[in-house]
Structures are given as C-alpha cells and as structure tokens.
C-alpha cells in the first residue's frame, strides 16, 4: 500500500521516459519518481526511500526531497501566496501545501511563517491547519525559571499569547506578563514562571526581578535622555501611559525609578523626573 504524506521504502519496478515507477514488492500499485530525481546508478529492484504526495494535477507522485514535515507533524512554514481558496505554504517540495481558509484561526500574511499541522483532507491531499491546540503536549520537563523558546500560535484578547514551547508543548504568556507586541507566528524567548498541575506552562518575557530591574532602569534612563533630560512620567502616571512609552508595567516602573533615585541617577522634579547631570548607569 502506498502511504501519502509519509516516507515509503519502495522498489524500482520499471523505467519509462518520465522516470522510474516504484512500488511494494508484493503489490502492483506504483508511483512515479520523476527522471530528475532518479539516482544515476539506479536499477530495477533497487529500494529507495521516497515521500509520496499529490502533484498539481492531483496525481500521486514521489520525491526523494525531504519536506518540512510529514502528515501528523507540526511545521513552521512560510506563506508564499494568499489566494481565493486559502494560503499556500512553502514546505520544501515542488508543490506548495494549502492552508484552506476554513483552517485559518487567524489571518495569515505573505512572507511570514506560522506553526501549522499537516494533515490529509477528505480527498487525500496534504493540507495544513493553524488549529493546533489539541496536537500539543503538556508533558515537558521544564520547571519554574527555565528559559524556553517557542512560537505564538494564537492571541486571545483578555487572556494572552498562546505559545507552542519547542513547537510541541502548551504554554501561555498572560497579558500581565507580556510587554511587547506579539502576533501569531512570532518566535519568542520566555521564562517559565509557573508549571501548572496539568503540565501547562505559564510564561513571561521578563527576567527575574533583580535582573529585570537593571534593564528597566537602563530603559528609563535612555527614555529620559531622548526626551531632553527630563520626563513627565511619574508615580501618578497612568499604567497605559507608562506601558505606551516604556513597554513596562507601572509596578516595574516604580521599582526601577526607586533604584535610580536611590542610586542618585535621577532626581524628582515637580513635573516628573530629571537625569542628574554627568551621571550614567553602570
């Protein structure tokens, strides 16, 4: 039996002008391996490992190229074209794989890559979907304060960014822990702040408090410098103003300002804060 969407070890049954026809020893079913991919020293009876899919004419074809994933795999693929039937993704083969509109949980953009699941549709064609939650695992070995990498696969307003850690484990960056603009397909590096009982990972894009405070303090100094040496931002400013200007929470702003005041790097003025002349952060 010829299996679509996975690698098959098949025997060369015959040669014709368009290439070699391959099949299982005990079966009469064959699939074409185009001439350009047939090894120059190949002979009838040789066994080759090939990947089987359907070409642009919906015919079974084999290839010795290695795609970005097999059916059932999660793969990070780039959108090469948006069309009226969906988006086509580059997965390393001559024919791009289709991400139908019905399988898009968000709108995808040309030139950007996304984490998708490869599956066989009802007609036996290999397709992709962005609806991957059920195909992720909660069985990672990560623990609190470990740093991880992953792909954002869904933004849920009021909840945060859902992340596939290592492109295989369920993670979440809650809105309260996300201090940068994220969108689906973004690659992120984050710290595990909690491992839930069910194994899901809560993440933060920020460092441990004492390390993050130094970064925040530097950011505040640079912001004040770029604003002419003073800023009207202060402990009475709204969280939105602080977030918009500094990309940090009001709590972190106050903590970093306290460090700067104590270190004599800035001073309080009526309208906000001012850099102390000739002082720089270490």
C-alpha positions as a Python dict, from the first residue, in 0.01 Angstrom:
ca = {
    (1, 'X'): (0, 0, 0),
    (2, 'X'): (127, 343, -95),
    (3, 'X'): (104, 581, 201),
    (4, 'X'): (50, 951, 125),
    (5, 'X'): (222, 1213, 334),
    (6, 'X'): (493, 992, 480),
    (7, 'X'): (813, 823, 367),
    (8, 'X'): (782, 486, 192),
    (9, 'X'): (1054, 231, 118),
    (10, 'X'): (972, 112, -234),
    (11, 'X'): (1131, -98, -504),
    (12, 'X'): (1201, 22, -857),
    (13, 'X'): (959, -177, -1078),
    (14, 'X'): (1029, -24, -1420),
    (15, 'X'): (1179, 272, -1605),
    (16, 'X'): (999, 490, -1857),
    (17, 'X'): (1081, 822, -2024),
    (18, 'X'): (925, 1027, -1746),
    (19, 'X'): (1109, 845, -1468),
    (20, 'X'): (1105, 534, -1252),
    (21, 'X'): (793, 363, -1126),
    (22, 'X'): (818, 241, -770),
    (23, 'X'): (606, 2, -568),
    (24, 'X'): (600, -253, -290),
    (25, 'X'): (737, -595, -367),
    (26, 'X'): (400, -765, -311),
    (27, 'X'): (181, -503, -483),
    (28, 'X'): (112, -395, -838),
    (29, 'X'): (43, -33, -734),
    (30, 'X'): (318, 203, -847),
    (31, 'X'): (406, 569, -814),
    (32, 'X'): (626, 783, -1039),
    (33, 'X'): (964, 917, -930),
    (34, 'X'): (1043, 1188, -1189),
    (35, 'X'): (1356, 1140, -1401),
    (36, 'X'): (1535, 1438, -1246),
    (37, 'X'): (1524, 1264, -908),
    (38, 'X'): (1617, 912, -1010),
    (39, 'X'): (1971, 824, -891),
    (40, 'X'): (2201, 786, -1197),
    (41, 'X'): (2310, 437, -1097),
    (42, 'X'): (1958, 309, -1011),
    (43, 'X'): (1848, -33, -1136),
    (44, 'X'): (1527, -234, -1136),
    (45, 'X'): (1487, -399, -796),
    (46, 'X'): (1671, -125, -607),
    (47, 'X'): (1496, 4, -298),
    (48, 'X'): (1452, 379, -248),
    (49, 'X'): (1305, 579, 38),
    (50, 'X'): (1064, 836, -106),
    (51, 'X'): (796, 1076, 14),
    (52, 'X'): (454, 1045, -154),
    (53, 'X'): (211, 1331, -219),
    (54, 'X'): (-24, 1456, -488),
    (55, 'X'): (103, 1686, -761),
    (56, 'X'): (-73, 1991, -909),
    (57, 'X'): (-279, 1758, -1132),
    (58, 'X'): (-392, 1557, -826),
    (59, 'X'): (-184, 1255, -927),
    (60, 'X'): (26, 1056, -683),
    (61, 'X'): (395, 1133, -718),
    (62, 'X'): (705, 1053, -517),
    (63, 'X'): (1014, 1254, -434),
    (64, 'X'): (1348, 1199, -267),
    (65, 'X'): (1337, 1555, -134),
    (66, 'X'): (1272, 1594, 238),
    (67, 'X'): (970, 1812, 320),
    (68, 'X'): (949, 2028, 633),
    (69, 'X'): (714, 1773, 785),
    (70, 'X'): (505, 1461, 731),
    (71, 'X'): (131, 1418, 784),
    (72, 'X'): (66, 1449, 1158),
    (73, 'X'): (368, 1675, 1215),
    (74, 'X'): (376, 2034, 1331),
    (75, 'X'): (586, 2251, 1099),
    (76, 'X'): (687, 2618, 1088),
    (77, 'X'): (610, 2720, 731),
    (78, 'X'): (625, 3043, 532),
    (79, 'X'): (325, 3182, 342),
    (80, 'X'): (425, 3230, -21),
    (81, 'X'): (85, 3323, -165),
    (82, 'X'): (-265, 3414, -47),
    (83, 'X'): (-540, 3312, -292),
    (84, 'X'): (-918, 3287, -310),
    (85, 'X'): (-910, 2934, -169),
    (86, 'X'): (-654, 2991, 104),
    (87, 'X'): (-283, 3040, 157),
    (88, 'X'): (-4, 2834, 5),
    (89, 'X'): (292, 2747, 227),
    (90, 'X'): (646, 2652, 128),
    (91, 'X'): (735, 2315, 277),
    (92, 'X'): (1034, 2228, 60),
    (93, 'X'): (862, 2040, -226),
    (94, 'X'): (779, 2148, -582),
    (95, 'X'): (411, 2185, -491),
    (96, 'X'): (328, 2419, -203),
    (97, 'X'): (89, 2295, 65),
    (98, 'X'): (-254, 2458, 101),
    (99, 'X'): (-377, 2621, 422),
    (100, 'X'): (-752, 2650, 346),
    (101, 'X'): (-948, 2950, 473),
    (102, 'X'): (-1159, 2711, 680),
    (103, 'X'): (-845, 2601, 865),
    (104, 'X'): (-718, 2952, 943),
    (105, 'X'): (-791, 3053, 1303),
    (106, 'X'): (-641, 3394, 1217),
    (107, 'X'): (-548, 3580, 900),
    (108, 'X'): (-203, 3494, 765),
    (109, 'X'): (31, 3727, 580),
    (110, 'X'): (254, 3671, 278),
    (111, 'X'): (618, 3631, 372),
    (112, 'X'): (552, 3538, 735),
    (113, 'X'): (589, 3191, 884),
    (114, 'X'): (339, 3013, 1109),
    (115, 'X'): (320, 2691, 1306),
    (116, 'X'): (75, 2454, 1136),
    (117, 'X'): (-28, 2090, 1149),
    (118, 'X'): (-5, 1886, 829),
    (119, 'X'): (-300, 1654, 766),
    (120, 'X'): (-477, 1463, 488),
    (121, 'X'): (-804, 1618, 373),
    (122, 'X'): (-1105, 1415, 257),
    (123, 'X'): (-965, 1386, -97),
    (124, 'X'): (-630, 1256, 17),
    (125, 'X'): (-444, 1582, -42),
    (126, 'X'): (-194, 1706, 214),
    (127, 'X'): (-317, 2030, 371),
    (128, 'X'): (-235, 2248, 671),
    (129, 'X'): (-426, 2394, 966),
    (130, 'X'): (-342, 2657, 1228),
    (131, 'X'): (-580, 2491, 1475),
    (132, 'X'): (-306, 2305, 1661),
    (133, 'X'): (-400, 2318, 2032),
    (134, 'X'): (-514, 1955, 2052),
    (135, 'X'): (-187, 1836, 1896),
    (136, 'X'): (36, 1993, 2160),
    (137, 'X'): (154, 1816, 2475),
    (138, 'X'): (162, 1907, 2846),
    (139, 'X'): (443, 1665, 2923),
    (140, 'X'): (753, 1887, 2911),
    (141, 'X'): (1045, 1859, 3154),
    (142, 'X'): (1065, 2236, 3205),
    (143, 'X'): (1037, 2384, 3555),
    (144, 'X'): (996, 2730, 3707),
    (145, 'X'): (1259, 2986, 3597),
    (146, 'X'): (1375, 2777, 3300),
    (147, 'X'): (1414, 2978, 2980),
    (148, 'X'): (1231, 2837, 2679),
    (149, 'X'): (1171, 2920, 2313),
    (150, 'X'): (857, 2873, 2113),
    (151, 'X'): (608, 3002, 1857),
    (152, 'X'): (300, 3212, 1922),
    (153, 'X'): (9, 3020, 1769),
    (154, 'X'): (-289, 3225, 1891),
    (155, 'X'): (-355, 3562, 2054),
    (156, 'X'): (-659, 3557, 2285),
    (157, 'X'): (-776, 3901, 2391),
    (158, 'X'): (-809, 3926, 2766),
    (159, 'X'): (-600, 3612, 2818),
    (160, 'X'): (-267, 3648, 2642),
    (161, 'X'): (-45, 3478, 2385),
    (162, 'X'): (-67, 3100, 2345),
    (163, 'X'): (280, 2964, 2277),
    (164, 'X'): (394, 2627, 2148),
    (165, 'X'): (710, 2578, 2354),
    (166, 'X'): (971, 2398, 2140),
    (167, 'X'): (681, 2384, 1890),
    (168, 'X'): (536, 2093, 2089),
    (169, 'X'): (429, 2193, 2445),
    (170, 'X'): (140, 2413, 2562),
    (171, 'X'): (243, 2748, 2708),
    (172, 'X'): (77, 3082, 2782),
    (173, 'X'): (215, 3432, 2820),
    (174, 'X'): (-62, 3604, 3021),
    (175, 'X'): (-136, 3961, 2921),
    (176, 'X'): (6, 4076, 3256),
    (177, 'X'): (342, 3919, 3166),
    (178, 'X'): (364, 4031, 2804),
    (179, 'X'): (538, 4363, 2745),
    (180, 'X'): (587, 4357, 2372),
    (181, 'X'): (356, 4344, 2074),
    (182, 'X'): (316, 3981, 1973),
    (183, 'X'): (124, 3821, 1690),
    (184, 'X'): (68, 3471, 1557),
    (185, 'X'): (380, 3321, 1406),
    (186, 'X'): (623, 3520, 1620),
    (187, 'X'): (914, 3332, 1772),
    (188, 'X'): (961, 3416, 2140),
    (189, 'X'): (1201, 3351, 2424),
    (190, 'X'): (1038, 3343, 2765),
    (191, 'X'): (1085, 3236, 3125),
    (192, 'X'): (869, 2974, 3294),
    (193, 'X'): (701, 3146, 3587),
    (194, 'X'): (469, 2860, 3678),
    (195, 'X'): (419, 2497, 3588),
    (196, 'X'): (56, 2406, 3645),
    (197, 'X'): (-62, 2076, 3787),
    (198, 'X'): (-172, 1963, 3440),
    (199, 'X'): (174, 2041, 3299),
    (200, 'X'): (85, 2359, 3108),
    (201, 'X'): (348, 2633, 3129),
    (202, 'X'): (283, 2994, 3227),
    (203, 'X'): (549, 3217, 3076),
    (204, 'X'): (688, 3568, 3099),
    (205, 'X'): (904, 3760, 2856),
    (206, 'X'): (1070, 3933, 3152),
    (207, 'X'): (1368, 3827, 3361),
    (208, 'X'): (1383, 3763, 3736),
    (209, 'X'): (1300, 4080, 3932),
    (210, 'X'): (1655, 4179, 4031),
    (211, 'X'): (1782, 4129, 3675),
    (212, 'X'): (1483, 4291, 3509),
    (213, 'X'): (1510, 4594, 3735),
    (214, 'X'): (1853, 4677, 3591),
    (215, 'X'): (1717, 4651, 3235),
    (216, 'X'): (1416, 4867, 3324),
    (217, 'X'): (1637, 5127, 3490),
    (218, 'X'): (1855, 5149, 3179),
    (219, 'X'): (1546, 5181, 2963),
    (220, 'X'): (1413, 5467, 3176),
    (221, 'X'): (1747, 5650, 3160),
    (222, 'X'): (1758, 5619, 2781),
    (223, 'X'): (1399, 5739, 2754),
    (224, 'X'): (1469, 6045, 2969),
    (225, 'X'): (1779, 6124, 2766),
    (226, 'X'): (1583, 6101, 2442),
    (227, 'X'): (1322, 6334, 2593),
    (228, 'X'): (1573, 6612, 2656),
    (229, 'X'): (1687, 6512, 3003),
    (230, 'X'): (1353, 6503, 3184),
    (231, 'X'): (1018, 6329, 3169),
    (232, 'X'): (669, 6399, 3291),
    (233, 'X'): (615, 6030, 3362),
    (234, 'X'): (591, 5978, 3737),
    (235, 'X'): (432, 5756, 4001),
    (236, 'X'): (98, 5924, 3933),
    (237, 'X'): (105, 5848, 3560),
    (238, 'X'): (-149, 5601, 3428),
    (239, 'X'): (-41, 5242, 3359),
    (240, 'X'): (-134, 5294, 2993),
    (241, 'X'): (99, 5595, 2960),
    (242, 'X'): (385, 5401, 3113),
    (243, 'X'): (317, 5095, 2901),
    (244, 'X'): (293, 5301, 2582),
    (245, 'X'): (617, 5491, 2642),
    (246, 'X'): (834, 5232, 2815),
    (247, 'X'): (672, 4897, 2745),
    (248, 'X'): (667, 4802, 3112),
    (249, 'X'): (411, 4783, 3390),
    (250, 'X'): (358, 5066, 3639),
    (251, 'X'): (478, 4834, 3916),
    (252, 'X'): (808, 4772, 3733),
    (253, 'X'): (839, 5142, 3650),
    (254, 'X'): (808, 5242, 4017),
    (255, 'X'): (1053, 4972, 4121),
    (256, 'X'): (1315, 5086, 3866),
    (257, 'X'): (1261, 5454, 3946),
    (258, 'X'): (1321, 5375, 4312),
    (259, 'X'): (1651, 5213, 4221),
    (260, 'X'): (1753, 5517, 4013),
    (261, 'X'): (1658, 5764, 4286),
    (262, 'X'): (1845, 5567, 4549),
    (263, 'X'): (2150, 5548, 4323),
    (264, 'X'): (2142, 5920, 4250),
    (265, 'X'): (2096, 5867, 3879),
    (266, 'X'): (1779, 6078, 3859),
    (267, 'X'): (1603, 6327, 4082),
    (268, 'X'): (1240, 6412, 4134),
    (269, 'X'): (1115, 6743, 3995),
    (270, 'X'): (770, 6899, 4001),
    (271, 'X'): (672, 6764, 3662),
    (272, 'X'): (832, 6420, 3694),
    (273, 'X'): (1196, 6312, 3691),
    (274, 'X'): (1523, 6454, 3563),
    (275, 'X'): (1861, 6298, 3499),
    (276, 'X'): (2130, 6402, 3743),
    (277, 'X'): (2393, 6575, 3531),
    (278, 'X'): (2705, 6376, 3436),
    (279, 'X'): (2569, 6059, 3594),
    (280, 'X'): (2537, 5736, 3398),
    (281, 'X'): (2423, 5388, 3481),
    (282, 'X'): (2699, 5141, 3538),
}
